[in-house]
């Protein structure tokens, strides 16, 4: 049960409220439910983007435009707040210092507001130089258009979109502050569900613009003659891209505003401040610096991917975007949800006496991460082509697009387990008050990924997408360079995991990664994949990708869970226990 104040009820002004009691797994389930909803909305958004833009120059420009201001959200947002804000705010709540926690939250909000406003203004003014720096491959487009070798100037498109999108990222940073407050009060579902509004606004803006042009909604399963000609017109796609960006700004505002009523109910003593003298602020800033540096390294990795992708054949940037959307889905659902729910609880475990309890929580979380992510990797490798087709293949997105995105997804999938496990180990460092070690290790990850990517991507970019996947898009030819970038990302993820594990064992010598359990889970997943793959082969060839994907993936998932139950996996027993408590009225997290 939550304390009355956590539900928004009255607080006795004289007595200190009782400490928050630890939950037993509901947090991860609530985070996962919220993330699932937001990721499904994200997939719907990407379906609309794929329909209108396919794998081509407009998809490249949109990918770059979203990536350029994304640094603001990631540096000031979730990663930094998770390490610097949540541990301090959670400890203040645990100690019963609610008013002091509210003043601390108000000061952090004020500093975030000031920093975000300044960076947004700078991003709008410096849009063209930023795009030139991060997407240099687009600079040649103006000359190609003038010479008649191309019809789209990706540089001009991207710079215009960036000017619109920078205010969106400022709003998303403030939304992450609300997430930090609500997570610390064990309100997990709403802040992770809120991005549904962001995605919905982008989808709505894109569909309205398409409908105004006579393309939507009747063209979803086939554009038809008029719709196909309209979709092929660069001027229409320019307008669609602009509409999408304005929808993103509106969605960012909605994502922030929807959380404020609940924040107002749980927070006490909030007072907007820009002062660093509020207790806890300087401690948070001292932790923030290394985390920003670490997140900055991760951002450099992302920007290195963007930088390198723009040097490859047209379509590589967009193909990487579509593949990353599917790659990030299990990381968010089965990695971030568990890590996010564990951070407040791990932060409450202080002192050497708490080491056994911390180890037990980390071990249980590692098992859950592997149980969910190993079958995801197997599923993407075996059924990824079917998944990509079911999600994206319609409108402008054809067979060669499907093949390139699938192969890139296979490359990214090699790093899913390492990335999700690393996220949990990073949060364990943050709970121990160490934000510097993950930052240093992130540098190694970036360096390794770049070293692997440089020769591999240029070599693969000499090979076109195999014709067996289908015809190439009109007026362009797709190559495999994006696959090299994806494989390099996986290599960097495994190096990061190895270094994090070695460093954390110096703090927690008894820590062990469950490699033997992982092997057992892998065998269960492979055993479930074989019958599902046979079913895929037996289905009629004329069925759509979505109609095929549903029975095949459902069969795979059910067989895996049945095999895990027969093998008496502890994760099955834990899930059954949580369901039993839920039916018995133990209660979930309030939204």
ZAFIGU-195158 format. One record per residue (C-alpha): x, y, z. Coordinates in steps of 0.5 Angstrom, whole numbers, plus 500, padded with zeros to 3 digits. Layout:
REM residues N
XYZ ...
END
This chain:
REM residues 591
500500500 502507499 502512504 497517504 501523501 504519496 496518493 495526494 492526500 493531506 500531510 501532517 504539517 508537524 510530524 514527519 511522515 513515515 518512510 516510503 516502503 519498498 515495492 516488490 516488482 510492481 514498479 518494473 511492471 508499471 514502467 513496462 506498461 507505460 513504455 509499451 504503450 508509448 513504444 507502440 505509439 512510436 511504431 505507429 508513428 514510424 509506420 506513417 513516416 515509412 508510408 509517406 517517405 520510405 527509405 529515401 532522402 526525406 527519411 534521411 533528412 527527418 532522421 538527422 533533424 530529430 538527432 541534432 536537437 536530441 542532445 539537449 534532451 539526453 544531456 539534460 534529461 533522463 540519463 542525467 536526472 536518473 543519476 543526479 536527481 532521483 537518488 537525492 530526492 528519493 533519500 530525502 523522501 525516505 528520511 521524511 524530509 518532504 518539504 526539503 525535497 520539494 524545495 530541492 525539486 523546485 531548484 532543479 526545475 529552475 536550473 533545467 528551465 534556464 539551461 533548456 531555454 538558452 540551449 533552445 535559442 542557440 540551437 535555433 540560431 545555429 541550425 545550419 552550422 550544426 547540420 553542416 557539422 553533424 551531417 556533412 554528407 548533405 552539403 553536396 546535395 545543393 550542387 547535385 540538385 543544381 546539376 540535375 543529379 538529385 531532386 532533394 536538398 537534404 541539407 536545406 530540409 534538415 536545417 529548416 526542421 531543426 529550427 522547429 524541433 529545438 523548442 520541442 526538445 526543451 519541453 521534453 527536458 521539462 517532462 523528464 523532470 516530472 518523470 523524476 519526481 513521479 518515479 521517486 514517489 513510485 508513480 511509474 506508469 504515467 510518465 512513461 505513458 505520456 510520450 503516447 501524446 507526443 507520438 500521437 500529435 506527430 501522427 495526427 499532424 502527418 495524417 492531416 497534412 497527407 489527407 489535405 493533399 488527397 493521399 490519406 487515409 484511403 492510400 494506406 494499403 496502396 497509394 493508388 495512381 493519384 496517391 502514388 503520384 502525389 507521394 512521389 512529389 518532393 514538394 508534397 513530402 517537404 510539406 509533410 516533413 514540416 507538418 510532422 515537426 510542428 506536430 512534434 512541438 505540440 506533442 512535447 507540450 502535451 507530454 509535459 502538461 499531462 504529468 503536472 496534475 499528478 506532480 502537484 499532488 505528490 510534491 510538497 514544498 515546491 518553490 521555483 528557484 534558480 539558486 544552487 544554495 538549496 540543500 542537495 542542489 550542489 551535490 546533484 550538480 557534482 553528480 550531474 557533471 560526470 553523467 553529462 560527460 558520460 551521456 555526452 560520450 553516448 551522444 557523440 556515438 550517436 552523432 558519429 553514426 549520423 555523421 558516418 551514415 550521411 557519407 554513405 549512399 542515400 537511404 542509409 540514414 533512414 534505414 538506420 532510423 527504422 531499424 533502431 526503432 525496433 532495436 530500442 523497443 526491447 531495450 526500453 521495455 525489458 531493460 530501461 523499465 527494470 533499471 528505472 524501477 530499481 534505481 530508487 530502491 537501490 538508492 535507498 540501500 546505503 552502507 556496507 550492511 546493505 550490500 547483500 540486499 543490493 546484490 540480491 536486487 541486482 541479481 534478480 533484475 539481471 535474470 529478468 533482463 536476460 529472460 526477456 531479451 534473449 528471446 527478443 534477439 533470437 526473434 529478431 534474427 529469425 523473424 526480423 524480416 517478417 517483423 519489419 514488413 509487418 510494421 513498415 511495408 506499405 506505401 513508399 516502403 518496398 521490398 528492398 527497403 524491407 531487406 535493408 532495414 532487416 539486415 540493419 536490425 540484425 546488426 543492432 540485435 547483436 548488442 541488445 542483451 549487452 545494452 540492457 544489462 549495461 543499463 542496469 549496471 550503470 544504475 547500480 553505480 549511480 545508486 552507489 554514488 559513482 557517476 564517473 566510472 560509467 562515463 569513463 567506460 562510455 568513452 571506450 564504447 564509442 571508440 570501439 564502435 568507431 574503429 569497427 564501423 569505419 572499415 566495415 561500413 564503407 566495405 559493405 556500402 559497395 554491395 547493393 541490397 540483394 535483388 531477392 528482397 525485391 525491386 529497388 526504389 525508383 530513382 535510387 539504389 540502396 546499399 548495405 553500409 547501414 549494416 556495418 554501422 549496426 554491427 559496430 554498435 553491437 561490438 561497442 555494447 559488449 565492450 561496455 558491458 565487460 568493463 562495467 562488470 569488471 569495475 562493479 565487481 571491485 565495489 561488489 565482489 560477489 556480483 556475477 552475471 548469469 551467463 549459465 542461465 543466459 545459455 539455458 534461456 537461449 536454448 529455450 528460445 531456439 527450441 521455440 523458434 523452430 516450430 514458429 519458423 516452420 509455420 512461417 514457411 507453411 503459410 500461403 505466400 500471398 498473405 500480407 506481412 502483418 497477417 503472417 506475423 501475428 500467428 508466427 510471433 504468437 506461436 513463438 512467444 507462447 512456446 517460449 513461455 511454455 518451455 520456460 514454465 516446464 523448465 521451472 524458470 524463476 521468472 515465470 513463478 515471479 510473474 505468476 506471484 505478481 498476477 496473484 497479488 494483482 487479483 488479490 487487490 495488492 494494488 499497482 502504481 497509481 497514475 
END
